[in-house]
């Protein structure tokens, strides 16, 4: 299988152009104005799970409920029903949305994040002639693909295999066969794919009508498709695709460097991977995993559940991963290379209120004390860099109670 090779196009220099501007409107609006964009995520790798115990194994291991991925598609009653399917790559007969989840330490600290997908079942795939679905039946076993942090893929594989014990599940690195992609920016985020981007939901297999009338160009031979990002709709669309194909809806002049997706994500206050979410240290609820649909509180036991349940039922999260801007004394955004782990301090008291997780250009994310970061007239800066101010931003997707709880406590303490 030939390796994927990026094409050259004008937007590959978009990131450098973004960082030439320092005002707030440039970084966010230029990505929005240029969209929809698509990036192949070289920072992510793909694992394949297969075997009769796959569902049970992952259900007992990860923070989220993965059973919806294992539900069987509706079965056609006979060959006549199968023959009624249109030979175009339309809406999949049954494609459950991906599930975002995490693997924790037994003490409840974050290790790795997972985007879990169910590949198109063999009975829904097109045959070699383009007709279908195939009449060959699957063996009933569930196979899943996982989008994971490429930097730690070998370590993730080793950890997963240690937990396998006697479970009948095979785990392999499928990164040579598959690639991870993200669509984001204007025209993708905050959009309903079925209405504003009908093509996005018309790729796959089923009995629907191809509303875009462009199946040949946009579909893939086995019905791979985009899905709304399981964390937030505003992040765009995400998918796993065969490495020897270009995903549907990816226009040559809209494919862009992954750094643009990273910037899009930082603006919204989202960390990804075991470097941005400190491995073995981060408490998932402080990294907003509950608000990112990564945790099920009623699925039953999994590794590290006790700390998650205790923290959740206590009700108050005092620290959270928070987006911020780097600004100068005049409030203008500035670009600065800032190392992860750099301390953020309160200018008035000099006390540390958090640390930097990642910075790209003038935008970043940090693990901060909420009460201190969002108090009225808060003045924050990097330690020993009084000229470099930190301006926190409350993401529009945050539930109001994440801030209100601390506001109420502050009022009660002052009366």
C-alpha positions in Angstrom: 0.0 0.0 0.0 1.6 3.3 -1.0 2.2 5.8 1.8 0.1 8.9 1.9 2.0 11.9 0.6 0.6 15.4 1.2 -0.2 17.6 -1.8 1.1 21.1 -2.1 -1.4 23.9 -2.0 -1.7 27.6 -1.1 -3.1 27.0 2.4 -0.1 25.1 3.6 1.3 28.5 4.5 -1.8 29.5 6.3 -0.4 28.9 9.8 2.6 31.2 9.2 0.3 33.9 7.9 -2.0 33.5 10.9 1.0 34.1 13.3 1.9 37.3 11.5 -1.1 39.0 13.1 -1.5 39.8 16.7 -5.1 40.9 17.3 -7.7 38.5 18.6 -9.7 38.5 15.4 -6.9 37.2 13.2 -6.3 33.8 14.7 -9.9 32.7 15.1 -11.5 34.5 12.2 -8.9 33.6 9.6 -9.4 29.9 10.3 -13.1 30.4 10.1 -12.9 32.4 6.9 -10.6 29.9 5.3 -12.7 26.9 6.2 -13.8 24.3 5.8 -10.3 23.0 6.2 -9.0 19.4 6.5 -5.9 18.0 8.1 -4.3 14.6 8.2 -3.4 14.1 11.9 0.2 12.8 11.9 0.1 13.1 15.7 -2.5 10.2 15.9 -2.1 6.5 15.2 -4.7 3.8 14.6 -5.1 0.6 16.6 -7.4 -2.3 15.6 -9.3 -4.4 18.2 -10.8 -7.7 17.1 -12.1 -10.9 18.7 -15.2 -12.1 20.6 -14.2 -10.4 23.9 -13.5 -7.0 22.3 -16.6 -5.2 23.7 -16.3 -6.6 27.2 -12.6 -5.9 27.4 -12.9 -2.2 26.4 -16.0 -1.7 28.5 -14.2 -2.8 31.6 -11.2 -0.7 30.8 -12.2 2.7 29.5 -14.1 5.7 31.0 -17.0 5.8 28.5 -19.7 3.4 27.5 -18.6 1.7 24.3 -21.6 -0.7 24.0 -23.4 1.5 21.5 -20.6 0.7 19.1 -21.3 -3.0 19.4 -25.0 -3.0 18.4 -25.7 -5.0 15.3 -27.0 -3.3 12.2 -30.6 -4.2 11.1 -30.6 -7.5 9.2 -32.2 -7.8 5.8 -34.7 -10.6 5.7 -33.7 -12.1 2.3 -31.8 -11.6 -0.9 -34.6 -9.6 -2.4 -34.2 -7.0 0.4 -30.4 -7.0 -0.2 -30.9 -6.5 -3.9 -33.0 -3.4 -3.2 -29.9 -1.4 -2.1 -28.7 1.2 -4.5 -25.2 0.7 -5.9 -24.0 4.2 -4.8 -22.1 5.1 -1.7 -24.9 6.7 0.3 -25.9 6.8 3.9 -24.6 3.8 5.8 -27.2 1.2 6.8 -25.9 1.4 10.3 -22.9 3.5 11.5 -22.9 4.3 15.2 -21.1 7.6 16.0 -17.6 7.4 17.5 -17.0 7.3 21.2 -14.4 9.4 23.0 -12.9 7.8 26.1 -9.8 7.6 28.2 -7.7 4.9 29.9 -6.7 5.8 33.5 -4.3 4.6 36.1 -5.8 2.5 38.9 -5.6 5.8 41.0 -7.8 7.6 38.5 -5.1 9.6 36.7 -5.1 10.1 32.9 -3.0 7.9 30.7 -4.3 7.9 27.1 -7.3 9.2 25.1 -9.1 7.1 22.5 -11.5 7.9 19.6 -13.2 4.6 19.0 -14.9 3.8 15.7 -16.7 0.8 14.3 -15.6 0.1 10.7 -18.3 -0.6 8.1 -19.5 -4.2 8.6 -18.5 -6.5 5.8 -22.2 -7.2 4.9 -22.6 -3.4 4.1 -19.5 -3.0 1.9 -19.6 -2.7 -1.8 -18.3 -5.6 -3.8 -15.6 -5.4 -6.4 -18.1 -4.4 -9.2 -19.4 -1.5 -7.1 -22.7 -3.3 -6.3 -23.7 -4.5 -2.9 -24.0 -4.8 -0.1 -21.9 -7.9 -0.2 -23.8 -11.1 0.4 -21.0 -12.5 2.5 -22.0 -12.4 6.2 -19.7 -11.3 9.0 -18.9 -13.8 11.7 -20.7 -11.6 14.3 -17.6 -10.5 16.1 -17.1 -6.8 16.7 -14.0 -5.1 15.3 -13.2 -1.6 16.4 -10.6 1.0 15.4 -9.1 3.5 17.8 -7.5 6.8 17.1 -4.7 7.3 19.7 -1.6 9.4 20.4 1.0 8.4 17.9 3.9 9.5 20.1 2.9 6.8 22.7 1.4 4.2 20.4 3.9 1.4 21.4 3.5 2.2 25.0 -0.3 2.2 24.6 -0.1 -1.2 22.9 2.0 -2.6 25.7 -0.3 -1.3 28.4 -3.4 -2.6 26.7 -1.9 -6.1 26.3 -1.0 -6.2 30.0 -4.7 -5.7 30.7 -5.8 -8.3 28.2 -5.1 -11.4 30.5 -7.2 -14.2 29.2 -9.6 -12.0 27.2 -10.1 -13.2 23.6 -9.1 -9.9 21.9 -6.4 -9.1 19.4 -4.8 -5.6 19.5 -2.6 -4.4 16.6 -1.1 -1.3 15.2 -3.0 -0.5 12.0 -1.4 2.8 11.3 0.0 1.6 8.0 -3.5 0.9 6.8 -5.4 3.8 8.2 -5.0 7.5 8.9 -6.8 10.0 11.1 -8.3 13.2 9.7 -10.1 16.3 11.0 -12.4 18.8 9.2 -12.8 22.1 10.9 -13.2 25.8 10.5 -15.9 27.8 8.8 -18.7 25.8 7.2 -18.0 22.8 9.4 -18.1 23.8 13.1 -21.5 24.5 14.7 -23.1 23.0 11.6 -25.6 20.2 11.3 -23.9 17.9 8.8 -27.3 16.5 7.6 -28.6 19.9 6.6 -25.8 22.4 6.0 -23.3 19.8 4.7 -25.6 17.0 3.2 -22.5 15.4 1.6 -21.0 14.7 5.0 -23.8 12.4 5.9 -24.3 10.9 2.5 -21.1 8.9 2.4 -21.3 5.3 3.3 -23.8 2.6 2.4 -27.6 2.3 2.6 -30.9 2.8 0.9 -30.9 6.6 1.0 -30.8 9.1 -1.9 -27.5 10.7 -2.7 -28.6 14.3 -2.2 -25.3 15.7 -3.3 -25.4 13.6 -6.5 -21.6 13.3 -6.2 -21.2 9.8 -4.8 -18.5 8.7 -7.3 -16.2 11.6 -6.3 -17.0 11.7 -2.6 -17.6 8.2 -1.5 -15.0 5.5 -0.9 -15.3 2.0 -2.1 -16.1 0.6 1.3 -18.2 3.4 2.8 -15.8 5.2 5.1 -17.2 8.5 6.3 -16.9 11.6 8.5 -18.5 11.9 11.9 -19.2 14.9 14.1 -16.4 15.1 16.6 -17.7 13.2 19.7 -16.3 15.9 22.0 -17.9 19.0 20.7 -19.8 19.8 17.5 -17.9 23.1 17.2 -14.6 21.1 16.7 -15.9 19.9 13.4 -15.8 16.4 11.8 -13.4 13.6 12.5 -12.8 10.2 10.8 -10.5 7.3 10.1 -9.9 6.5 6.5 -7.8 4.0 4.5 -4.3 5.5 4.1 -4.2 5.0 0.4 -7.2 7.2 -0.2 -8.1 10.9 0.1 -11.1 11.2 2.4 -14.3 12.5 0.8 -15.0 16.2 0.8 -11.3 17.1 1.1 -10.6 19.7 -1.5 -7.0 20.1 -2.7 -6.9 23.8 -1.8 -8.4 23.2 1.6 -6.1 20.6 2.9 -3.8 22.3 5.5 -1.1 21.6 8.1 -2.2 20.0 11.3 -0.9 23.0 13.2 -4.0 24.9 12.1 -6.2 22.2 13.7 -4.2 22.5 16.9 -4.7 26.2 16.9 -8.4 25.8 16.3 -8.5 23.3 19.2 -6.5 25.6 21.6 -8.8 28.5 20.9 -11.7 26.3 22.2 -9.7 25.1 25.2 -9.4 21.5 24.2 -6.3 19.3 25.0 -5.5 16.2 23.1 -3.0 13.4 23.7 -0.8 12.4 26.6 1.6 15.3 26.2 -1.0 18.1 26.6 -2.9 16.0 29.2 -0.1 15.1 31.5 0.2 11.3 31.6 -0.1 9.7 35.0 -0.8 13.1 36.6 -4.0 14.7 35.2 -7.3 14.3 36.9 -9.8 13.8 34.0 -12.6 16.0 35.5 -10.1 18.9 35.9 -9.4 18.5 32.1 -13.1 18.8 31.4 -13.6 15.2 30.3 -17.2 15.2 31.6 -18.0 18.2 29.4 -16.3 16.5 26.4 -18.5 13.4 26.5 -15.6 11.2 27.6 -17.0 9.7 30.8 -20.1 7.6 31.6 -21.2 7.9 35.2 -23.6 5.0 35.1 -21.8 2.3 33.0 -20.3 0.3 35.9 -16.8 -0.3 36.9 -13.6 0.5 34.9 -10.0 1.2 35.8 -9.7 4.3 38.0 -13.4 4.8 38.4 -13.3 5.4 42.2 -11.5 8.8 42.0 -13.8 9.9 39.1 -17.0 9.0 41.0 -15.8 10.6 44.2 -14.7 13.8 42.5 -17.9 14.0 40.5 -20.2 13.5 43.5 -18.3 16.0 45.6 -19.5 18.5 43.0 -16.8 21.2 43.0 -13.8 21.2 40.6 -11.4 23.8 41.8 -9.0 23.6 38.8 -9.7 23.3 35.2 -8.0 23.3 31.8 -8.6 26.8 30.6 -7.8 28.6 27.3 -5.9 31.9 27.4 -4.3 34.6 25.3 -0.7 35.9 25.7 -1.0 39.7 25.7 1.3 42.6 26.3 0.8 45.5 28.7 -1.6 47.1 26.2 -3.8 44.0 25.9 -2.5 43.2 22.4 -1.9 39.6 21.6 1.7 38.6 21.3 3.5 35.5 20.0 5.8 33.9 22.5 7.5 30.5 22.8 6.4 29.3 26.2 7.4 25.9 27.6 4.8 23.5 29.0 5.0 23.6 32.8 5.7 27.4 32.9 4.1 28.9 36.0 1.2 31.3 35.8 1.1 33.7 38.8 -1.2 36.3 40.2 0.5 39.7 39.8 -1.0 41.1 43.1 -0.2 38.2 45.4 2.7 36.6 43.5 1.1 33.2 44.1 1.1 30.5 41.6 -2.4 29.8 40.2 -1.6 27.3 37.5 0.7 26.0 34.8 0.9 26.2 31.0 0.1 23.0 29.1 0.6 24.2 25.5 1.1 27.5 23.6 0.9 28.0 19.9 1.5 31.6 18.7 -0.5 33.8 21.1 -3.0 31.2 22.2 -2.6 28.5 24.8 -4.2 26.3 27.4 -3.3 26.0 31.1 -4.4 24.1 34.2 -5.6 26.9 36.4 -7.4 27.6 39.7 -10.8 28.7 38.5 -11.6 31.0 41.5 -8.4 32.9 41.0 -8.3 32.9 37.2 -11.8 34.3 36.8 -12.0 36.7 39.8 -12.9 40.3 38.9 -10.0 42.3 37.7 -7.6 39.4 37.9 -4.1 40.2 36.6 -2.1 37.2 35.6 1.3 36.8 34.1 4.0 34.2 33.5 6.4 33.9 36.4 9.4 36.2 36.0 7.8 37.6 32.9 5.7 40.5 34.2 5.6 41.9 30.7 3.9 38.8 29.3 0.3 38.8 30.6 -2.2 35.9 30.6 -5.8 36.7 29.7 -8.1 33.8 30.4 -11.0 33.1 28.1 -14.2 31.3 29.2 -15.1 28.9 26.4 -18.7 29.3 25.1 -19.2 25.5 25.5 -18.6 25.5 29.3 -21.7 24.9 31.4 -22.5 28.0 33.4 -22.3 26.2 36.7 -18.6 25.6 36.3 -18.1 29.3 37.0 -21.2 30.0 39.0 -20.2 27.7 41.8 -17.0 29.6 42.5 -18.8 32.9 42.1 -21.3 31.9 44.7 -18.5 30.8 47.1 -16.7 34.1 46.6 -19.8 36.1 47.4 -20.6 34.0 50.5 -17.0 34.4 51.8 -17.2 38.1 51.5 -20.4 38.6 53.4 
